[in-house]
Amino acid sequence: NGWRIGIATSDDMLRWKKEAQMTSEHPSEAMGFCAPAAIVLGNKVHLFYQSYGNKEKDAICHAWSEDGIHFTREPSNPVFHPHGDWTCGRAIDAEVVPDGNRMLLFFASRDPAYKVQLVGVASAPIHSDFSRSTWTQLVDAPILKPELPWEKMCLEAPSILRQGKTLYMFYAGAYNNEPQQIGVATSEDGIHWKRMSDQPLLTHGKPGEWNESESGHPGIFRDTDGQTYLFYQGNKDGGKSWYLSKVKIGWKDGKPFVDEKPNGS
């Protein structure tokens, strides 16, 4: 029961084949688990994901694989949840980025009243096993919080791309179907962030379009040829269905832009 993580493969990022579906193996996953972020380090795929269905107790988990299909859970799962007066203790929507001799872990949390969604950051040594004892919360505060009208009361699903010395965070603003849309912020250190615009980079669709209800939960990806693509979810029925799509992202003077018309799922 509850959310699960699926694994699919593609040669062209348009046609996808489902390869496997992960099943619950750890007590932290009993109510559900989702929102994966995968990174290849050496000969292993490291998967960071969240438990789901536990409200304030949801937290980040870790697993690894040598084939990208069969994953071994970290015995100390869940490996991270935030602390401090700014948070209810929840951690979801994991994203990991190598940063010198450390791994940065970005996540979404909520305020103590469980109303406002915020973004935080932690780190672990890059050559560690990423177990619970290796993670340190870097600041006792959110690194980004909703401030613009279109963001309403939620920032979540941070997805990070490094361009030179600059980190670009593609994030979802507003809760699902409010509508949710995608913005961009930049940072040099992973802690201090500045929005690139007061408007979303990728908006939801017009009435009747497949993503009328939202264009959200971004996943930024740089291909081996250097091209950048933004994957995202959308629907037109208020969340009764879910679809995935992508757009090509172009760059000009260090700023990303949507380089094609958003296509269907």
N, C-alpha and C positions, 0 to 999 in steps of 0.2 A: 504494500500500500504506500501511497505517497509518491513524491517526485523521484525519478531515477536518472542516471546519466547514460546517454547513448553514445556510441562510437560509429562514425561513418567515414568513408574515404572517397576521394575524388581526384581525377587527373586534370580537371579543368576548372574546378571550383563552381561548376554549374550543375553537373550531374553527379549525384551522390549515392553511394551504396552503404546501407546500414551493415556494419560488421558485427556488432555486439551490443549488448546492454548490460551494464553493471548491476548487480543485485546487492542487496543489503548484506553486509558481513560483520559489521561492528555495531555495538550497542548505540553509538552516537548516530547511526544511520537508520535506526528502527522506524522513525517517523517519516523518513525521506532524506534524500541528499541530491544536490544539484549544483548548477552554476560553476562548471569546471574551468580551470585555467591550466593548460599543459605547457611544459617547457622541457626541451631536450638538453640534458647535461651529460656529457660523456656518452656512454652507451645506454642511458636510461631515460625514460620519459617520466618526469615528475608531475603528478597531478595534485593540484590544490583545489579543494571544493568545500562546500558548506553542508552542514546538517540542515534539515528543514523541518518545520512543524513544531519547534520547541520555543518559539517566540524569543524572549530574552536570553535563553540558554543556547540558541543556535551559535555555532562556532566554526572555525576553519579547520579542515582535516587535510591529511596528506597521504598519498599513496604513490607507488612507483611501479614501473613495468619495463621489461626488456623488449617487448614486442608491440607495445601500444594497445594491446587488447586485454591481457591478463594482468591485473594489478594486485600488488601486495600492500595491505593497509599498514600504516604506521601504528605500532602497538600503543603509543601514547595519545592517539587521537581522542578528542580533538586537540590540535596543537596550538591554537591561539584563540583568545578572545580578549577584547580591550578592557581597560580599567580606567577609573577616574570619574570625576563629577560630571563630565560632559556626556557620558555614555550610559546606556542601560546594561552594557556588557555583551551585547549581541555582535557577532561578526559574520557577514555574508559577502558574496560577490568577490571572491579572492582574485587578485592579479599579482603576478610575481615578475620582477625585473632585476637582472643582474646589475650590480652597481659596484664595480671594483672588487673588493674582497668581501662584499656582502650581497645578500639577496634582499631586495625590498619587497615587502608584502603590503599591497594596498587592499583595503576592504571597506565595506559600508557598515555603518552601525546606526543606532537611533539614540536620541536624547533620552534622559531618564523618564520622561513622560511617555515615551514610545510613540511620539507623533512625528518628529522631524528626522529624516534620514540624512546621515552625514558620512564623510569620507575620512578615514584615518590611515596611518602607515606604521609598519613595524619592520624589523630587519632581523636576519640571522646570518651567521658566517656562511660564505658561499660554499665552502667545502664541508659544511656540517651535514648531519643526517636529517635536518629540518624537523627534528622531534620537538616536543613541547618545550623542553628546557632551553632550546637554542634561540627562541624568539624574544625580542625586546621591543616593546612599544616605544617609538621614537619621540613622540610628543604627547603630553597630557591634554590634548585638545584635538578637534577636527582640523584637518589640513584644508578642507574645502566644505562649505555648507551652502544650502540654497539661499540666494540673495536676490536673484532676478525674478521678475514677475512670471516668466514662463517656467521657471524651475519649481515654483510653488513651495512645497514643503519636503522636497526629496532630491537628493543627489545620490546616485548609486551606480553600480556596474562600471567602475573605472577600468579602462583599458589603455595601456601605456605603450608608446612607441618612442624610441630614442633616435634623435636626429643630431649627430654630432654630440655636443655637450648638453643639449636641451632635451628634456623629457616632455612629451606631449600626452596629456591625459584626455582621452575621449570618454565622456561621461554621459549618463542618462539623467535628464532633469525632469522632475515631477514623477509621481507614482504612475504605475501602469495605467494606460488608457485615459489619462486626465486631460490631454494626451501627453504621453512621454515623448521627448525629443532629445537630440544629441548635441552637446556642446563640447568645447575644447578649451583646455587650460594648459599653461606651460610652467616648467620649473627647472632650475639648475641644480637643485639639491634634493628633490623629492619631498621636501617639507613645505617650502613656501611656493604657493601657486598663484598664477595670475590668469584670469580669463582672457581669451583672445578677442572676444566679442561679447556684446550684451544680447546677441541673437543666437539661436541654435545654428549649428553647421548643417544639420540634417533635420528637416521638419517632418511632421506627420503628413499623410496624404490628404488630398481634397475629398469632399463628400463623394462617396461611391467608389473611391479608389481602394485598393487592397489593404493599404496601411492607414486608412482614415482614422483609426483609433489611436495609433501610435507608430513611431519609428524609434525603438528603444533598445536597451541593453546592448551597447556596442561591443564589437570585437575587432580591433585594428590589427591588420596583418600585412607584413612586408614579404613579398614573394622573393624567390631566389634571383629573379631578374631585376630586383630593385623596385618594382611597382608596388604601390600601396593600395590595399582594399579595406573597406569598412563593412564588416558583416553586422547585421542588426535584425531584430525581430519586429514583426508588425502584424496587425489584423484590422478588420473593419467592423467587428461585431462586439466591441467592448470586452474582449478577452475570452470569448467562447471558443475561439480557434487561435492558433499561433502559426506563423510562417516565418521562415528565414530568408533573407535576401542579402545582397551586397551592392556596393557602388565603388567605383574606382576613385581614389583620392589623388588629386594633383597637388603640386607644391609650387608656390611662387613667393619669393622673398621670405622664405621661412614660414609661410602661412599655408595651411591645408585648405583645399576647396573641393567640392564635389565635381568630379570631372566627367560626369555622365548623368543622364536622367535616371533617377531611381527606378530600377526594373522590378518586375513582379517576382513573386517567390519562386 
